[in-house]
Amino acid sequence: MSKIMNMSKAAIAALGMTTCITAAAVADMPEKPNGFPNRPVTLLIGWGAGGGVDQVARQLAVQFEKITGQPLVVINKPGGRGTVVLADFMNAASDGYTLMGGSDDLVGQYAAKGINENPFKDWTPIIIPQVTFTQIYRRAEETKFTDWDSFVAYAKANPGNVRLTNSGPAGGAERIMATKLAEVFDIKINQTQFDKASERYGSLLGGHVDVMMEQPGDVNQYIEGGQFVPVLSLLNERPDTFADTQSIKDIGADVRPFLKWRAFWAKGDVPDERKKYLEAAFKAAWETEEFQKFNRSKYMHIVKSYYGIDEAVELMEGDLVTFRETLKAMGLLK
């Protein structure tokens, strides 16, 4: 019996709908500028395989090929908080066939003068396909505190002994947010930074730290498995998905919550018509039901999670201002 005959009616209907959606997306695409792209496009990733940027890149790559007829080849070159890959990206031809994937960390590193290239002037952000937020988590079996208010009380009762782990460097968004919260509530938090997710998660699970800063999509298996419990959502309002978790407004903190995002860039001097075509292709790929299912599984439906070129530039400009102001206030930038 053929595979089609073994499929349920619902599966066949879903397959037909997906085919129609993809066909419609292809039909709505602008004409290729001078045939671009007529060969595979390379996406350089400054992080390792399996990480957040890598996952979204590989999910979008499948849809990108359906839309454009050309593969999106993902190449990982991790190191230096996503900056090792910059040399290959900047040395590539400015023809739109070499793109780079990274995160908001690159704006933070530019603000801290860790890199020379301006992420929204020297490069063009073609798409931000994922935007999320940060939460602070405790172990499910934690008894010393259960929410942010009791965590603050515990920190005040144990000055200098509270430990928090995150993935951020000294000038990164997570480190800045934790420092600002400590200042607002007059508590001391000892921050530990791990580049590897497994080390961060293991340190919390093993009780080596008290709390951890992370994005919900990256620890969804631990949340759904009942191992990690959020004590604070770094958003102004409580999202419905985490209605029982306190927000910035709930705790009365005057702290600007950084949104965490992932982006794909082209070099700034790539011809505009090619950048516009890539923007349209990635938007069509982002809108497919297959990719939206992936994004929903990572809690990416909670905040606006798509930005085209103009909106991405605006978001990065705002983040750069906040990074610089905060770094100066912390004495990390002159």
C-alpha positions as CSV (number, residue, x, y, z in Angstrom):
1,M,0.0,0.0,0.0
2,S,1.4,3.4,-0.9
3,K,2.4,6.0,1.8
4,I,-0.4,8.3,0.6
5,M,-3.0,5.6,1.2
6,N,-1.7,5.1,4.7
7,M,-2.0,8.8,5.5
8,S,-5.0,10.0,7.4
9,K,-7.5,12.4,5.8
10,A,-6.4,15.1,8.2
11,A,-2.7,14.6,7.2
12,I,-3.5,14.7,3.5
13,A,-5.6,17.9,4.0
14,A,-2.7,19.5,6.0
15,L,-0.2,18.5,3.3
16,G,-2.5,20.1,0.6
17,M,-2.9,23.3,2.7
18,T,0.9,23.6,3.2
19,T,1.5,23.1,-0.5
20,C,-1.1,25.8,-1.3
21,I,0.4,28.2,1.3
22,T,3.9,27.7,-0.1
23,A,2.7,28.0,-3.7
24,A,0.9,31.3,-2.8
25,A,4.0,32.6,-1.0
26,V,6.2,31.8,-4.1
27,A,3.6,33.5,-6.4
28,D,3.6,36.7,-4.2
29,M,7.4,37.0,-4.3
30,P,8.9,39.8,-6.3
31,E,10.8,38.9,-9.5
32,K,14.4,37.9,-8.9
33,P,16.7,40.8,-9.5
34,N,18.9,39.8,-12.5
35,G,18.3,36.1,-11.5
36,F,19.5,36.5,-7.9
37,P,19.9,34.1,-6.3
38,N,20.8,31.5,-8.9
39,R,23.0,29.4,-6.6
40,P,23.1,28.5,-2.9
41,V,23.2,31.3,-0.3
42,T,25.5,30.8,2.7
43,L,24.5,31.7,6.2
44,L,27.5,31.9,8.6
45,I,26.5,31.3,12.3
46,G,28.8,32.6,15.1
47,W,27.4,30.0,17.5
48,G,27.6,26.2,17.7
49,A,25.2,23.6,16.2
50,G,22.1,23.2,18.3
51,G,22.1,26.7,19.8
52,G,19.2,29.1,19.5
53,V,20.6,31.0,16.4
54,D,21.4,27.7,14.7
55,Q,18.0,26.2,15.4
56,V,16.1,29.1,13.9
57,A,18.5,29.3,10.9
58,R,18.0,25.6,10.0
59,Q,14.2,25.9,10.4
60,L,14.1,28.9,8.1
61,A,16.5,27.3,5.7
62,V,14.0,24.6,4.8
63,Q,11.3,27.2,4.0
64,F,13.8,29.6,2.2
65,E,14.6,26.9,-0.4
66,K,10.9,26.3,-1.0
67,I,10.4,30.0,-1.6
68,T,13.5,30.8,-3.7
69,G,14.4,27.5,-5.3
70,Q,17.9,27.8,-3.8
71,P,19.4,26.2,-0.7
72,L,20.4,28.2,2.4
73,V,23.6,26.5,3.6
74,V,24.1,27.0,7.3
75,I,27.8,27.0,8.4
76,N,28.7,27.1,12.1
77,K,31.9,28.9,13.3
78,P,31.5,29.5,17.0
79,G,33.7,31.5,19.3
80,G,34.2,34.9,20.9
81,R,30.6,35.3,21.8
82,G,29.6,35.1,18.2
83,T,32.4,37.3,16.8
84,V,34.9,34.8,15.4
85,V,32.8,34.5,12.3
86,L,33.0,38.2,11.6
87,A,36.3,37.9,9.6
88,D,34.8,35.4,7.1
89,F,31.6,37.5,6.8
90,M,33.4,40.8,6.2
91,N,35.8,39.3,3.7
92,A,33.0,37.8,1.7
93,A,31.9,39.4,-1.6
94,S,29.2,42.0,-1.2
95,D,26.8,40.1,-3.5
96,G,24.2,38.8,-1.1
97,Y,25.3,35.2,-1.3
98,T,27.0,35.3,2.1
99,L,24.9,36.3,5.2
100,M,25.5,36.1,8.9
101,G,23.4,35.0,11.8
102,G,23.8,36.3,15.3
103,S,22.0,37.9,18.3
104,D,21.5,41.1,20.3
105,D,24.9,40.4,21.8
106,L,26.5,41.9,18.7
107,V,24.9,45.3,19.4
108,G,26.0,45.0,23.0
109,Q,29.5,44.2,22.0
110,Y,29.5,47.2,19.5
111,A,28.3,49.5,22.3
112,A,31.1,48.2,24.6
113,K,33.6,48.7,21.8
114,G,34.3,45.0,21.6
115,I,33.8,45.0,17.8
116,N,34.3,47.8,15.2
117,E,31.4,47.2,12.9
118,N,28.0,49.0,13.5
119,P,25.4,46.2,13.2
120,F,22.8,48.4,11.5
121,K,25.0,50.7,9.4
122,D,28.0,48.5,8.3
123,W,25.6,45.6,8.0
124,T,21.9,45.4,7.0
125,P,19.6,43.3,9.2
126,I,17.5,41.4,6.6
127,I,15.3,39.8,9.2
128,I,14.8,39.4,12.9
129,P,12.9,36.1,12.9
130,Q,12.8,35.5,16.7
131,V,12.2,37.9,19.6
132,T,11.8,36.8,23.1
133,F,12.3,37.9,26.7
134,T,14.3,36.9,29.7
135,Q,13.1,35.2,32.9
136,I,14.7,34.4,36.2
137,Y,14.3,30.8,37.2
138,R,14.6,28.8,40.4
139,R,14.7,25.0,40.9
140,A,11.3,23.5,41.4
141,E,12.4,22.0,44.8
142,E,13.8,25.3,46.1
143,T,12.4,26.1,49.6
144,K,14.4,29.3,50.5
145,F,12.2,31.4,48.2
146,T,9.3,30.9,45.7
147,D,8.8,34.2,43.9
148,W,10.7,37.5,43.4
149,D,9.6,39.1,46.6
150,S,10.7,36.2,48.7
151,F,14.0,36.0,46.7
152,V,14.7,39.7,47.5
153,A,14.0,38.9,51.2
154,Y,16.4,36.0,51.1
155,A,19.1,38.1,49.4
156,K,18.8,40.8,52.0
157,A,19.1,38.2,54.7
158,N,22.2,36.6,53.1
159,P,24.2,39.6,51.7
160,G,26.8,38.5,49.3
161,N,25.9,34.9,49.2
162,V,23.2,34.9,46.4
163,R,24.4,33.4,43.2
164,L,22.9,33.9,39.7
165,T,24.1,32.4,36.4
166,N,23.5,33.8,32.9
167,S,25.1,33.7,29.5
168,G,26.0,37.4,29.3
169,P,29.4,39.0,29.2
170,A,30.1,42.0,31.5
171,G,28.4,44.4,29.0
172,G,25.7,42.0,27.9
173,A,21.9,42.5,28.3
174,E,21.5,39.8,30.9
175,R,24.3,41.1,33.1
176,I,23.0,44.7,32.8
177,M,19.4,43.7,33.7
178,A,20.6,41.7,36.8
179,T,22.9,44.5,37.9
180,K,20.0,47.1,37.6
181,L,17.6,44.9,39.5
182,A,20.2,44.4,42.3
183,E,20.6,48.2,42.5
184,V,16.9,48.9,42.6
185,F,16.2,46.4,45.4
186,D,19.5,47.1,47.2
187,I,20.7,43.5,47.1
188,K,24.0,42.0,46.2
189,I,24.0,39.3,43.5
190,N,27.1,37.3,42.5
191,Q,26.9,36.7,38.8
192,T,28.5,33.7,37.1
193,Q,28.6,33.5,33.3
194,F,28.6,30.2,31.3
195,D,28.8,30.2,27.5
196,K,27.6,26.6,27.3
197,A,23.9,26.2,28.0
198,S,24.5,22.7,29.6
199,E,26.7,24.3,32.2
200,R,24.2,27.0,33.1
201,Y,21.3,24.5,33.4
202,G,23.4,22.0,35.3
203,S,24.5,24.7,37.8
204,L,20.9,25.5,38.6
205,L,19.8,21.8,38.7
206,G,22.7,20.9,40.9
207,G,22.1,23.8,43.4
208,H,25.4,25.4,42.6
209,V,23.6,28.7,42.0
210,D,20.4,30.0,43.4
211,V,18.8,31.4,40.2
212,M,19.4,31.6,36.5
213,M,18.5,34.1,33.8
214,E,17.4,32.5,30.5
215,Q,14.8,32.8,27.7
216,P,11.8,30.5,28.1
217,G,12.2,29.0,24.6
218,D,15.6,27.7,25.4
219,V,14.5,25.9,28.6
220,N,11.0,24.9,27.5
221,Q,11.7,21.3,28.2
222,Y,12.7,22.1,31.8
223,I,9.7,24.3,32.3
224,E,7.3,21.7,30.9
225,G,9.1,19.0,32.8
226,G,8.5,20.9,36.1
227,Q,12.2,21.3,36.8
228,F,12.5,25.1,36.4
229,V,10.0,27.6,37.7
230,P,10.1,31.3,36.7
231,V,10.1,33.8,39.5
232,L,10.2,36.9,37.4
233,S,9.4,37.7,33.7
234,L,11.5,40.7,32.5
235,L,8.5,42.2,30.6
236,N,6.4,45.2,31.7
237,E,3.2,43.2,31.7
238,R,2.6,39.5,32.6
239,P,2.1,37.4,29.4
240,D,-0.9,35.0,29.5
241,T,1.4,32.0,29.1
242,F,3.1,33.0,32.4
243,A,0.2,34.6,34.2
244,D,1.3,33.3,37.6
245,T,4.8,34.9,37.3
246,Q,5.5,38.5,38.5
247,S,6.5,41.1,35.9
248,I,8.5,44.3,36.0
249,K,5.3,46.3,36.7
250,D,4.3,43.9,39.5
251,I,7.6,44.4,41.4
252,G,7.6,48.2,40.8
253,A,11.1,48.3,39.2
254,D,12.2,51.1,36.9
255,V,14.2,48.8,34.7
256,R,13.9,48.7,30.9
257,P,13.6,45.1,29.9
258,F,15.8,44.1,27.0
259,L,14.2,42.0,24.4
260,K,16.4,39.1,23.3
261,W,16.5,38.6,19.5
262,R,18.2,36.7,16.7
263,A,19.0,38.3,13.3
264,F,20.3,37.5,9.8
265,W,22.5,40.2,8.3
266,A,23.8,41.1,4.8
267,K,26.8,43.3,4.3
268,G,25.8,46.9,4.1
269,D,27.0,47.4,0.6
270,V,25.1,44.5,-1.0
271,P,22.9,46.0,-3.8
272,D,19.6,47.2,-2.4
273,E,17.5,45.2,-4.8
274,R,19.1,42.0,-3.6
275,K,18.6,42.9,0.1
276,K,14.9,43.7,-0.7
277,Y,14.5,40.3,-2.4
278,L,16.1,38.5,0.6
279,E,13.9,40.4,2.9
280,A,10.8,39.3,1.0
281,A,12.0,35.7,0.8
282,F,12.7,35.4,4.5
283,K,9.4,37.0,5.4
284,A,7.6,34.5,3.2
285,A,9.6,31.7,4.8
286,W,8.8,33.1,8.3
287,E,5.1,33.2,7.6
288,T,4.8,29.5,6.6
289,E,2.8,27.3,9.1
290,E,5.8,25.0,9.5
291,F,8.0,27.8,10.8
292,Q,5.2,29.3,12.9
293,K,4.7,26.0,14.6
294,F,8.4,25.9,15.5
295,N,8.2,29.5,16.8
296,R,5.2,28.8,19.0
297,S,7.0,25.8,20.5
298,K,9.7,28.2,21.6
299,Y,7.2,30.8,23.2
300,M,8.0,33.2,20.3
301,H,4.4,34.1,20.0
302,I,4.3,36.1,23.2
303,V,5.9,39.2,21.9
304,K,6.2,40.6,18.3
305,S,8.7,38.3,16.8
306,Y,9.2,39.4,13.2
307,Y,11.1,42.5,12.1
308,G,12.0,43.4,8.5
309,I,14.9,45.7,7.6
310,D,13.5,49.0,8.7
311,E,12.0,47.8,11.9
312,A,15.1,45.8,12.8
313,V,17.3,48.9,12.3
314,E,14.9,50.9,14.6
315,L,15.1,48.2,17.3
316,M,18.9,48.0,17.1
317,E,19.2,51.8,17.3
318,G,17.1,51.8,20.5
319,D,19.1,48.9,22.0
320,L,22.4,50.7,21.2
321,V,21.3,53.8,23.1
322,T,20.2,51.8,26.1
323,F,23.4,49.7,26.1
324,R,25.6,52.8,26.0
325,E,23.7,54.7,28.7
326,T,23.7,51.7,31.0
327,L,27.3,50.8,30.4
328,K,28.3,54.4,31.2
329,A,26.2,54.4,34.4
330,M,28.0,51.1,35.4
331,G,31.4,52.6,34.8
332,L,32.1,50.2,32.0
333,L,32.2,52.8,29.2
334,K,33.7,56.2,29.0
